[in-house]
Amino acid sequence: MCVKDVVIQNQVGLRARPATFFIQKANEFKSSIWVEKDERKVNAKSLLGVLSLGIIGGTGIKIICDGTDEADAMAALVSLVETGFAD
């Protein structure tokens, strides 16, 4: 299992388009992937789950990956967050 704390870099946070990018990236991997904010943990492959956390820019979140490709999944998701969801 991989766990990493990251800070959302873009201004709007994980809303609409950035959340969609995040979820699409998470769905590329077989591992179970979770996002945690303030003791609430949701499936990172669920748009409704991620949006329900109300993550805004500058918020710290925890990404949790568990599975056969967990290291690759973590690297890809952290990179996406750290670049501010740049295309």
N, C-alpha and C positions, 0 to 999 in steps of 0.2 A: 504494500500500500504506500502511495506517495501522497504527501500533504504539503501544501505550500500556501503561504499568506501572500496576497498581492493587493495592490491598490489600483482601482479603476482609474485609468489615465484620461479618458475622454470626458468632456463636460456633461453630456447627457446621461452618462452611466449606461447600465444595461437596460435600455429601453428600445422598443421597436427594432430598428435596423441593427444596432450593435448586438442586441440579444439574439437576433436571428443568426448573425455571423457566428456568435459563440456556440449556439446550439448546433448549427450545421457542422462546425468543427468538431464538437463533442461526439456527434453521431458518426464521424468517420472512424471511430475507434470501438473495439469490442468491449473494452473495460467499462466497469460501472464508474460513472463520474458524478460527483456531487458538488454543489456550491453551498457554502455555509456563511451566513451573516447573522450576527447577534443570536447565536444559539439555535437558529432555524436552518435546517438542512433540506435542500430540494434536489431533485434529479436534474442534472445539468443538460439532459437531453429533452427536457420538457419546457416548451415556451411558457406555458402558464405558470409552471413552478418558478422559473427564473424571474419572470415579470412580477410574481407575487412578493418577491423579496424587496422590491422598490429600491434597487441599487442605483444610487446617483454617483456622479463624478466625484472622485476623491475618497470614496468609501473603500474600506478594507474588507476583503472577502477571503475565504479559505477555499481552495480548490482541492478536492480529494479524489484520487484515481485509484482504482483497485482492479487488477486484471492482468492479462497476458501482455498487453501493450501499454501499461500504465505510464512508463517513463516517456514514451513517445507522445502519449496523450497530454501529459503534464507539460512537456516542452512546448507543444503546439499551442495549448491554451494560454500558458503564461506569456508566450511570445505575442499572441493576439492581443492580450490585455495590455502588455507593456508598450505596444506600438499604437495604442489608442484606437484599435480596430481599423487601422489604415488599410485601404484596398491595395 
